[in-house]
Each structure stands twice: as C-alpha cells, then as structure tokens.
Amino acid sequence: MRRRTALRALGAVAVVAAVTGGGLLLGVLDPGGGGDGAGGTGKGGGLPPATATVVRTDLVRSKTVDGRLDFAHRRTVKSAVDGTVTVAAPEGKTLSRGDALYELNDKPVTLLYGPVPMFREMKKGDRGSDVLQLERNLRDLGYGSGLYVDPRYDEDTERAVKKWQKSLNREPTGRVGKGDVVFQTGQVKVVSADAALADQVGPDTSVLTVASTRPVVRAELDQTDGALTSPGTRVEVTLPSGKAATGRVAGTVRPEEAGGPGGAEVSQEGIVVEVVLDGGASAAAGEDPKLTASVRFVSEAREGVLAVPVEAVLALRGEDGGYGLQVVQGATTAVVRVETGMTADGKIEVSGPDVREGLKVGVATS
C-alpha cells in the first residue's frame, strides 16, 4: 500500500532531475492526475506541455578552447663558458648532428646527440658514459675509422677528435671543452635566439631556446578541467587553415615552456596542456603558428546509445526512487522506469526494457 501511495505522487507533480556537468537540472512536468506512477496512464489533461523522441545517437562530452601550434619539449641552451656571440642562433631552423647551434668567439658550438649533458672537458685518460656518447657521435659523423666505441678516451679517440676539430677550423688539441659542444637527444628546432650578435654570454646566460621537431598544439584549460588533462585524452583540432587533425594529450607543461611562437603570452590562471598530433610533422605542414587553432577535448564518448533531452527524465518519488520517462501514445501517457547514463550537449543516455528508439516522451517546462 505504501508503494502505491508513493508512486501516485507522480499523478500530481513529477520533478525532472538530471546531473549535467556536476549540477542538478530541474523542471516540472504535470502527468495529469490519473496515473499510478511507473506503468500508470493518464488521459486528456495529462498530456505533457511538450514532447521529444527517443533517439539512438553518439554522446560526446567535450570542451572546445583556443590553442596554438608549437613544438614539443622546449628548453633553453646556456653557454658553458664566457664569451662573445659571433654568429647568433639560426632562429626557426632545424639542426642535426654536427651542425653549429651558434658561434662563440668565432668558433662553432656543435650539436651532438646523446642524453648525457656536457659536464666536463673530455681528454685522453678519461672514462665514462659521456666518452662513450662522444665516440658514437664521432663514428656517425665519419671520424670513427679505427675507433673502437667504448667508455675509454684513448689514443684512437684523441686522433678522431683532432680530425673532427680540423674540419671545424678549431685548434686540433684532441680535447673536447665544455663550451665546444651541446648534447641533445636528437634533431632540434631553434625556437628563438635569446642572445644576439656581439652579446657577452656566460654560464648563466641563455643563448637560444630549442624544441623537438615534433609539432604540438598548446591550449589552456580551466583549473576545474583537470580530467581533460590526463595523458591520452582524445583531442580534435581544427588547424588555422581549417584542416582537421586528431591527437592526444601528452601532458601539461611548465609556465616557462608555455609561451607560444613570437613570445605569445599564456595566462597562468589555468592549466596549459600539450597535445601531440597523430599525423606527426606532416599534420601541421604549412600551418601558420601565429594563428589560432580550435582544440576540442573529448573526455568521454558513448556510441549508439538511446538518448532523450535531460528535461524528459523524471525523478520518481517514494522509497524505491529512481528515474523514469513519461511515454506518450495518442491521448494516453504512461511512466516507465529507466536507467540513466552519460549526459552531453543537453541529452542524457537512457536504457531499460520499456525504452526503444522512436518512443515519444514528455518534456518538462523549466
């Protein structure tokens, strides 16, 4: 008897309730006073003020913000020694192993590959992973004839270094000074020349800023959008040219890495996210990094589900509670129980044995 009395409340007023973006959406629907709750019917005056149709669709929870093209893993390169810049960094250029990043005191500072930074002068008798790294570069640059690549800086290493130094118009000392080379993990793109021609630089002076050659899109999200910053979150990008591209969140970047091309400022009130494009370097070929891209973060997606407007869902009263839909058939209505799921773009996923595509359901007034 208690259950019948509780559900009869639907015959007077039912509250529409659906969670949308963390809030509760409420409306009022009058089924007309003749129903018995879930499974009950009403006639005539019981018709809802508006109706909608149950549709099968894809629901996507997303957020779209502006972004800018850039390159991954920005970092500054500081001079290891005091000196005068005689050739500034070639801004915008992609540099490979053996290329000069810039020139200091009329001598090239050479890019070599490897994860170990240049932390000491290397000379005959030294041993270590940095020596092994140097020998691999000498070999790959064509100076490894007779060189056994190992962690020992021996006579063969010294001989190879002298040949290499002569090719750079350096004094063939057979030693590699801290200011002679810069090790990076691979090719780099010069994002900016931080020191100009004739500038005096030293160990605390940034000479240039480099990045990898992998294009990324950086975008700023609100602090409340933490779920969208998770690595792997799917992203859809409309590039400045209008071309569509897809990608995934690689992670967030530190404030010093967030500046866009041309010194564009990025607010630090939000979270700056770096998006890697699926197509690699070709995905952003020919795009203008000074123009804005549109970045759509997709936090959740449900394909081929039944959905109705959120205003169609009834909060059933009584000890059993739950949710329902007011199904409209001609001049007759009936409330059926449903399970609710994801909400997106004003629609909510519904399921249940009495729900099918094409059903006409009541929609509440706000």
C-alpha positions, 0 to 999 in steps of 0.5 A: 500500500505504501508503494502505491501511495508513493508512486501516485505522487507522480499523478500530481507533480513529477520533478525532472532531475538530471546531473549535467556537468556536476549540477542538478537540472530541474523542471516540472512536468504535470502527468495529469492526475490519473496515473499510478506512477511507473506503468500508470496512464493518464488521459486528456489533461495529462498530456505533457506541455511538450514532447521529444523522441527517443533517439539512438545517437553518439554522446560526446562530452567535450570542451572546445578552447583556443590553442596554438601550434608549437613544438614539443619539449622546449628548453633553453641552451646556456653557454658553458663558458664566457664569451662573445656571440659571433654568429647568433642562433639560426632562429626557426631552423632545424639542426642535426648532428654536427651542425653549429647551434651558434658561434662563440668567439668565432668558433662553432658550438656543435650539436651532438646527440646523446642524453648525457649533458656536457659536464666536463672537458673530455681528454685522453685518460678519461672514462665514462658514459659521456666518452662513450656518447662522444665516440658514437657521435664521432663514428656517425659523423665519419671520424670513427675509422679505427675507433673502437666505441667504448667508455675509454678516451684513448689514443684512437679517440684523441686522433678522431677528435683532432680530425673532427676539430680540423674540419671545424677550423678549431685548434686540433688539441684532441680535447673536447671543452665544455663550451665546444659542444651541446648534447641533445637527444636528437634533431632540434628546432631553434625556437628563438635566439635569446642572445644576439650578435656581439652579446657577452654570454656566460654560464648563466646566460641563455643563448637560444631556446630549442624544441623537438621537431615534433609539432604540438598544439598548446591550449589552456584549460580551466583549473576545474578541467583537470580530467581533460588533462590526463595523458591520452585524452582524445583531442580534435583540432581544427588547424588555422587553415581549417584542416582537421587533425586528431591527437592526444594529450601528452601532458601539461607543461611548465609556465616557462615552456608555455609561451607560444611562437613570437613570445605569445603570452599564456595566462597562468590562471589555468592549466596549459596542456600539450597535445601531440598530433597523430599525423606527426610533422606532416599534420601541421605542414604549412600551418601558420603558428601565429594563428589560432587553432580550435582544440576540442577535448573529448573526455568521454564518448558513448556510441549508439546509445538511446538518448532523450533531452535531460528535461524528459527524465523524471525523478520518481518519488517514494522509497524505491526512487529512481528515474523514469520517462513519461511515454506518450501514445495518442491521448494516453501517457504512461511512466516507465522506469529507466536507467540513466547514463552519460549526459552531453550537449543537453541529452542524457543516455537512457536504457531499460526494457520499456525504452526503444528508439522512436518512443515519444516522451514528455518534456518538462517546462523549466 
